[in-house]
């Protein structure tokens, strides 16, 4: 890439590069290297307040690395563990005064935009530019156009490009059939305008933040001086998962003769297609002393089977010679996918009941796990009494009944929200808000159902008065036969009405600072703070509060100065826009901080291939779901147009042979990586028909056929 300076040759041994396959001990080597450097250099080598900078590929891996590193680094030495995105965000925020000359007039302290806020504000921004709608891109909905356009800005920033480069890059590299050159140019120019507007408001997205750091902050000699003063050296785990811009700050440490240690997995590169550029970063190894870790420290199926399995799958003409010990590969084969899910869950339950394996030793992995399959597996396994850990199960927040009840309740307190309330939503609100009540005195949590669905339906039929300005819950006496409701339902309904009346009065008296405070009051009153709820319900409430807090933080920022560029709809209140944002399903239940590391993995793990590899998990048994799917080859996680932002981009649309080569290399890495993460058995789960009813003829079929010859798992439906 012309926008990134190529690595400079160096003969200094201070930079070390450890490479090896999955499970070869590279992370252990990195920690040992850090500890040995500290012992050799001595604590006096570090300046006052100086720390060691340690990188992990993502947040969960950072927590695990931190837990392994902390006991080894004793005394006054501080090892700061972070991720590339978190590091850039922290540096941009910390050195914001140095960036003031590159910002708009009257810059303020920066506020980070969450993805859902970014999409909403970008939608309003571009609706001002194109009142008749966004430029049409064939086959894309408006929300997809906005999300993918914002992804272009982020991919460009992480590749070391500036937004202005997109004006040439997008028309030049996008394949034909989606849009014409003028449309791509207009999209790029709109992204430049969006970036400029964010800078004028001091709002940071990942794309804006990455460009600020790489283009303006990192080149400053004053910043580089502070960087060297704060960090004695840098240790990077899994460099193959990092964006290209990482090379810039690593080069600063190398040029300053600071210790640099890097680990590299040739079978990793999981994030290629979602922001990483491993081929470019691999050039750094020519400045380093290379340390090979060629073998696995612990036994895995990759030791024996990685090469033949890759040969069978990638070479259709390869002869399939099934050895006697091939029984570590078995298969489950059915006609329909529904039967496959039931058979897979039954097989796991039987094996656990026999004592062959524990729940925490089993993983179900699929190249593209739809919500129906995930839900079905969880339900079937849970009915057998088995714990299940669904990895990164990011269901939309609006799917939670507890959240929907709170949003409906909001419409009874805040004005002009009546059109968002339906009778069915009020029925659900009455049931949910009356189900869980705190005991009047200290003691164990008590489950009650004060208003059941039947009584809630009667109350809505006779006591709910819909109004556009503000809906109303009428007194229970409005129902002539209110005696049919019973004492508990009547009391719960009356208390709800009284609480709503109190909140309205306090809102009118300005005693409720903002909707965040209102939601917190409701959670405390109706859910007793949520601390006695199930884990998934508590997670949903936590994410609701985090989303609300961030949303009004941004809204408060935007109110501090005029911003007519966004074309705000004067008929829509902030609360209404917030509820609309949640109704779109863009916010998922994934709050911070995360659950304790590995705490959720004591049950059967369900994950996509991407999630499983990204989290660096290992299991005795792996069930490869949808083994006949073509998604094992093509994948489902790549961002559209990511090839334009790789160092290997040649200035023209990617050819079919280049895409096919990319898919083949990816499939080989997946096979070697997954086999390196299992120690005993792989069960290939294949159905002749996909969920769409189409026949499945994916690349793993030769392996399925070979495994079926000695497999005890066969469905009666075949």
Secondary structure, 3 states (H helix, E strand, C coil): CCCCCCCCCCCCCCEEEEEECCCCCHHHHHHHHHHHHHHHHCHHHCCCCCEEEEECCCHHHHHHHHHHHHCCCCCCCCEEEECHHHHHHHHHHHCHHHHHHHCCCCCCCCEECCHHHHHHHHHHHHHHHCCCCCCCCCCCCHHHHHHHHHHHHHHHHHCCCCHHHHHHHHHHHCCCCCCCHHHHHHHHHHHHHHHHHHHHHCEECHHHHHHHHHHHHCCCHHHHHHHHHHEEEEEECCHHHCCCCHHHHHHHHHHCCCEEEEEECCCCCCCECCCECHHHHHHHHHHCEEEEECCCCCCCCHHHHHHHHHHHHHCCCCCCCCCHHHHHEEEEEECCHHHHHHHHHHHHHHHHHCCCCCHHHEEEEECCCCHHHHHHHHHHHHHCCCCEEECCCCCEHHHCHHHHHHHHHHHCCCCCCHHHCCHHHHHHHHHHHHHECCCCCCCCCCECCCCCHHHHHHHHHHHEECCCCCCEECCHHHCCCHHHHCHHHHHHHHHHHHHHHHHHHHHHCCCCCCHHHHHHHHHHHHCHHHCCCCHHHHHHHHHHHHHHHHHHHHHHHHHCCCCHHHCCCCCCCHHHHHHHHHHCCCCECCCCCCCCCCHHHHCEEEEEHHHHHHCCCCEEEEEEECCCCCHHHHCCCCCCCHHHHCCCCCCCCCCHHHHHHHHHHHHHHHHHHHHCCEEEEEEEEEECECCCCCECCCCCHHHHHHHHCCCCCCCCCC
